[in-house]
Amino acid sequence: MKQNFRTAIISYPNSNNLGDYIQKIAAKQFLKEKTIEIDRDNLKNYFGEKIKLIVNGWFMEKPYNWPPSNKIIPFFISFHINPIIKSVILNKKGVEYLKKYEPIGCRDLYTKSILEKKGIIAYFSGCLTLTLNRKKLKIKNNFKKGILVINVIDRILPEFSFFKNPSIKNFFNDSIQIIKYPYKKSIYIISKRRINIFLLNQNKEIKYLSQIIDVNKTSVLKREKLAYKQLYEISNSELVLTSRIHSALPSVAMEVPTIFISDGLDHINQKSRLLGLSKFFNIIKSKDLNQISIEKIKLNNHKTFVEKMKMKIANFINYK
């Protein structure tokens, strides 16, 4: 006789990124029972009751804690592998583990490709945050107003933090960064100017939010509340302008016109995460903003993916 195991979700107790908590909210909305949460970076060390786990999101900070415990029955959906640690995740043991639970639903085409090269059956699922539902989240459908700007091009703003940790290696690296700093700063200023001109031309109220928080000043409970607040602000905006995937995808889910600015995201770590997501939102450089018409942005490209994810997760949760 098959046993009915409880279903758990991934948690992010050490994350400073509200996008992770939004991913947790997306998974939690499928569960009726009290939620079991398991730290993404410690799945290997889980020794509680045997559970089923919705495995979604970016993996991972601690790849030596992979694969997960045999106490976990995983369901892989909107799964992304960090390019830097792919050789660890996809070592012989890791490949055998993923083969055991294929097909693997991938958040992006990059992850799908590297899994298939290892002989793992994979498919492009899209992201679980596309399933976010205004009614389930109890977000009232108020009058949508203004443009919400969330961490636009924040990653290309160079930091001036040189020579803080003296060593020959750091001295060499810092010297290179000092040489590059004026160029990087000028690129940021030019991009920022283009964005400001675009916003000014829209003649709408502008609101700014940050997806990044200080974990030392914010409890896990508070972080989740801030994630809910961000979803509320997104859903009641006329347009979301961002350079953060987990601001853009929830915006699409709430059927809010969305523009993703990709300036400075040419490194494989960032580029890999975006492959395939242009199906759902506009990914452009700041220099092309003047070609965008808010009124012509499509809002329903995600719905087929949403229905498939909902069906697969329901089957996983209800299977005994």
C-alpha positions as CSV (number, residue, x, y, z in Angstrom):
1,M,0.0,0.0,0.0
2,K,1.4,3.4,-1.0
3,Q,1.9,6.0,1.7
4,N,0.6,9.5,1.5
5,F,3.6,11.7,2.3
6,R,3.3,15.4,3.2
7,T,4.5,17.9,0.6
8,A,7.2,20.5,1.4
9,I,8.6,23.5,-0.3
10,I,12.1,25.1,-0.6
11,S,13.1,27.9,1.9
12,Y,15.8,30.5,1.8
13,P,16.7,31.4,5.4
14,N,19.9,33.2,4.5
15,S,18.8,35.0,1.4
16,N,18.9,38.8,1.1
17,N,16.8,38.6,-2.1
18,L,13.0,39.0,-1.9
19,G,12.9,37.1,-5.2
20,D,13.6,33.9,-3.3
21,Y,10.7,34.6,-0.9
22,I,8.4,35.3,-3.9
23,Q,9.4,31.8,-5.3
24,K,8.5,30.3,-1.9
25,I,5.1,32.1,-1.9
26,A,4.5,30.7,-5.4
27,A,5.1,27.1,-4.2
28,K,3.2,27.6,-1.0
29,Q,0.0,28.6,-2.8
30,F,-0.4,25.0,-4.0
31,L,-0.5,23.5,-0.4
32,K,-3.5,23.4,1.8
33,E,-1.8,21.8,4.8
34,K,0.6,23.5,7.2
35,T,3.8,24.0,5.2
36,I,7.0,22.1,5.8
37,E,10.0,24.2,4.6
38,I,13.5,22.9,3.8
39,D,16.6,25.0,3.3
40,R,17.7,24.9,-0.4
41,D,21.3,24.7,0.6
42,N,20.9,21.9,3.1
43,L,18.7,19.4,1.3
44,K,21.4,16.7,1.8
45,N,21.2,17.1,5.5
46,Y,17.4,16.6,5.9
47,F,16.6,13.7,8.2
48,G,13.0,14.3,9.2
49,E,9.9,12.4,8.1
50,K,9.9,11.3,4.5
51,I,8.3,14.0,2.4
52,K,7.6,15.1,-1.2
53,L,9.3,18.3,-2.1
54,I,8.6,20.9,-4.8
55,V,12.1,21.7,-6.1
56,N,12.1,25.1,-7.9
57,G,14.5,28.0,-8.3
58,W,18.2,28.7,-8.5
59,F,20.7,26.1,-7.3
60,M,22.8,26.7,-5.4
61,E,25.1,28.3,-2.8
62,K,26.5,25.1,-1.4
63,P,26.8,22.5,-4.2
64,Y,28.6,20.1,-1.9
65,N,25.2,19.5,-0.2
66,W,23.9,17.9,-3.4
67,P,22.1,15.6,-4.1
68,P,19.3,15.8,-1.6
69,S,18.6,13.3,1.2
70,N,16.9,10.0,0.4
71,K,14.1,11.2,2.8
72,I,13.1,13.6,0.0
73,I,10.9,12.6,-3.0
74,P,11.5,15.6,-5.3
75,F,9.5,17.1,-8.1
76,F,11.6,19.3,-10.3
77,I,9.9,22.3,-11.8
78,S,11.4,25.7,-12.9
79,F,14.8,24.3,-11.9
80,H,17.9,26.4,-12.7
81,I,21.6,25.3,-12.3
82,N,24.2,28.0,-11.6
83,P,26.8,27.7,-14.4
84,I,29.7,28.2,-12.0
85,I,28.8,25.0,-10.1
86,K,27.3,22.9,-12.9
87,S,30.2,20.4,-12.8
88,V,29.5,19.7,-9.2
89,I,25.7,19.4,-9.5
90,L,26.2,17.3,-12.7
91,N,28.9,14.9,-11.5
92,K,28.3,11.2,-11.8
93,K,26.3,11.0,-8.6
94,G,24.3,14.1,-9.4
95,V,23.4,12.9,-12.9
96,E,22.3,9.5,-11.6
97,Y,20.1,11.3,-9.1
98,L,18.4,13.6,-11.7
99,K,17.9,10.7,-14.0
100,K,16.0,9.0,-11.3
101,Y,13.4,11.8,-11.2
102,E,13.3,12.9,-14.8
103,P,11.7,14.6,-16.7
104,I,13.2,17.7,-15.1
105,G,11.2,20.9,-15.5
106,C,13.7,23.7,-16.3
107,R,13.2,27.4,-15.7
108,D,15.3,28.3,-18.7
109,L,16.7,26.9,-21.9
110,Y,20.3,26.9,-20.6
111,T,19.5,24.4,-17.8
112,K,17.4,22.3,-20.2
113,S,20.4,22.2,-22.6
114,I,23.1,21.2,-20.0
115,L,20.8,18.5,-18.6
116,E,20.1,17.0,-22.0
117,K,23.8,16.9,-22.8
118,K,24.2,14.6,-19.8
119,G,21.4,12.3,-21.1
120,I,18.8,13.6,-18.7
121,I,15.3,14.1,-20.0
122,A,14.3,17.7,-19.5
123,Y,11.8,20.3,-20.7
124,F,11.3,24.0,-20.5
125,S,8.6,24.6,-17.8
126,G,8.9,28.3,-17.3
127,C,9.0,29.7,-13.7
128,L,6.7,28.8,-10.9
129,T,6.3,32.5,-10.1
130,L,4.2,32.7,-13.3
131,T,1.5,30.8,-11.5
132,L,1.1,33.5,-8.8
133,N,-2.6,34.3,-8.4
134,R,-4.0,37.6,-7.2
135,K,-7.1,36.0,-5.7
136,K,-5.2,33.3,-3.8
137,L,-2.8,35.9,-2.5
138,K,-5.8,38.1,-1.5
139,I,-4.5,41.1,-3.4
140,K,-7.5,43.4,-4.2
141,N,-7.8,44.5,-7.7
142,N,-7.4,48.2,-7.0
143,F,-7.0,50.9,-9.7
144,K,-3.6,50.4,-11.3
145,K,-1.5,53.5,-11.1
146,G,2.0,54.6,-12.1
147,I,5.2,52.9,-13.0
148,L,7.0,50.7,-10.6
149,V,10.8,50.6,-10.9
150,I,12.6,47.7,-9.2
151,N,16.4,47.5,-9.2
152,V,16.9,48.6,-12.7
153,I,20.5,48.1,-13.9
154,D,21.7,47.9,-10.2
155,R,24.2,45.2,-11.1
156,I,26.2,47.4,-13.4
157,L,26.8,50.1,-10.8
158,P,30.5,49.6,-10.0
159,E,31.4,49.6,-6.3
160,F,34.3,51.6,-5.0
161,S,35.7,49.1,-2.4
162,F,39.3,48.7,-3.4
163,F,42.3,47.7,-1.2
164,K,40.1,46.6,1.8
165,N,41.8,43.2,2.0
166,P,45.5,43.7,1.4
167,S,47.4,40.9,-0.4
168,I,49.4,40.6,-3.6
169,K,46.5,38.9,-5.4
170,N,43.9,41.5,-4.2
171,F,46.3,44.4,-5.0
172,F,46.5,43.1,-8.6
173,N,42.8,42.6,-9.0
174,D,42.0,45.9,-7.3
175,S,44.4,47.7,-9.6
176,I,42.6,46.3,-12.7
177,Q,39.2,47.4,-11.2
178,I,40.5,50.9,-10.5
179,I,41.5,51.2,-14.2
180,K,38.0,49.9,-15.3
181,Y,36.0,51.9,-12.8
182,P,35.7,55.2,-14.8
183,Y,34.5,53.3,-17.9
184,K,32.0,51.2,-15.9
185,K,30.7,54.2,-14.1
186,S,30.2,56.1,-17.4
187,I,28.3,53.1,-18.9
188,Y,26.0,53.1,-15.8
189,I,25.4,56.9,-16.1
190,I,24.5,56.7,-19.8
191,S,22.1,53.8,-19.2
192,K,20.6,55.6,-16.2
193,R,20.1,58.7,-18.2
194,R,18.2,56.8,-21.0
195,I,16.0,55.2,-18.4
196,N,15.2,58.5,-16.7
197,I,14.3,60.1,-20.1
198,F,12.0,57.1,-20.8
199,L,10.3,57.5,-17.4
200,L,9.9,61.2,-17.8
201,N,8.3,60.9,-21.2
202,Q,5.6,58.5,-19.8
203,N,4.2,61.4,-17.7
204,K,3.1,59.0,-14.9
205,E,3.8,58.6,-11.2
206,I,7.0,56.8,-10.6
207,K,7.6,54.5,-7.5
208,Y,10.9,52.8,-6.6
209,L,11.4,49.5,-4.7
210,S,14.4,47.3,-4.0
211,Q,14.3,43.5,-4.1
212,I,17.5,43.4,-2.0
213,I,17.3,43.6,1.8
214,D,19.6,43.6,4.8
215,V,19.3,40.1,6.4
216,N,20.9,41.4,9.6
217,K,18.1,43.8,10.1
218,T,15.2,41.7,8.8
219,S,13.8,38.5,10.2
220,V,12.7,35.7,7.9
221,L,9.0,36.4,8.7
222,K,9.5,40.1,7.9
223,R,11.2,39.2,4.6
224,E,8.2,37.2,3.5
225,K,5.9,40.1,4.5
226,L,8.1,42.4,2.3
227,A,7.8,39.9,-0.5
228,Y,4.0,40.0,-0.2
229,K,4.1,43.8,-0.2
230,Q,6.2,43.8,-3.3
231,L,3.7,41.6,-5.1
232,Y,0.9,44.0,-4.0
233,E,2.8,47.0,-5.4
234,I,3.5,45.1,-8.7
235,S,-0.1,44.1,-9.2
236,N,-1.3,47.6,-8.7
237,S,1.0,49.3,-11.2
238,E,0.5,50.2,-14.8
239,L,4.0,49.1,-15.8
240,V,6.9,47.4,-14.1
241,L,10.5,48.3,-15.2
242,T,13.2,46.1,-13.7
243,S,16.4,44.2,-14.1
244,R,15.4,41.4,-11.7
245,I,13.8,38.2,-13.0
246,H,11.7,37.7,-9.9
247,S,10.2,41.1,-10.2
248,A,9.5,40.7,-14.0
249,L,7.9,37.2,-13.8
250,P,5.4,38.0,-10.9
251,S,4.5,41.2,-12.9
252,V,3.7,39.0,-15.9
253,A,1.7,36.7,-13.6
254,M,-0.4,39.7,-12.4
255,E,-0.8,40.7,-16.1
256,V,1.0,44.0,-15.7
257,P,3.0,45.3,-18.7
258,T,6.7,44.4,-18.0
259,I,10.0,45.7,-19.4
260,F,13.3,44.0,-18.4
261,I,16.4,46.0,-18.9
262,S,19.4,43.7,-19.6
263,D,22.3,46.2,-19.6
264,G,25.3,44.6,-18.1
265,L,23.9,41.1,-17.9
266,D,26.2,39.5,-20.4
267,H,28.1,37.3,-18.0
268,I,27.1,33.6,-18.4
269,N,25.7,33.6,-14.8
270,Q,23.1,36.2,-15.8
271,K,22.7,35.4,-19.4
272,S,21.9,31.7,-18.7
273,R,19.0,32.7,-16.4
274,L,17.3,34.7,-19.1
275,L,17.4,32.1,-22.0
276,G,13.8,31.4,-23.0
277,L,12.3,34.0,-20.7
278,S,11.8,36.5,-23.6
279,K,8.7,34.4,-24.3
280,F,7.1,36.1,-21.3
281,F,8.4,39.6,-21.0
282,N,10.3,42.2,-23.1
283,I,14.1,41.9,-22.6
284,I,15.8,45.0,-24.1
285,K,18.8,47.3,-23.7
286,S,18.2,50.8,-22.3
287,K,19.1,52.2,-25.7
288,D,16.0,50.6,-27.2
289,L,13.5,51.9,-24.7
290,N,12.3,54.6,-27.1
291,Q,11.0,51.8,-29.4
292,I,8.7,50.4,-26.7
293,S,5.0,51.2,-26.5
294,I,3.4,50.2,-23.2
295,E,0.0,49.8,-24.8
296,K,1.3,47.2,-27.2
297,I,3.0,44.9,-24.6
298,K,1.4,41.4,-24.7
299,L,0.1,40.0,-21.4
300,N,-0.9,36.4,-22.0
301,N,2.1,34.5,-23.4
302,H,2.5,32.7,-20.1
303,K,-0.9,31.1,-19.6
304,T,-0.3,27.8,-21.4
305,F,2.9,27.3,-19.3
306,V,0.9,28.2,-16.1
307,E,-1.8,25.6,-16.8
308,K,0.8,22.8,-17.4
309,M,2.7,23.7,-14.2
310,K,-0.5,23.7,-12.2
311,M,-1.6,20.3,-13.6
312,K,1.8,18.7,-13.0
313,I,2.1,20.0,-9.4
314,A,-1.4,18.9,-8.6
315,N,-0.6,15.4,-9.9
316,F,2.6,15.3,-7.8
317,I,0.8,16.5,-4.6
318,N,-2.2,14.2,-5.0
319,Y,-0.2,11.1,-6.1
320,K,-0.1,8.5,-3.2
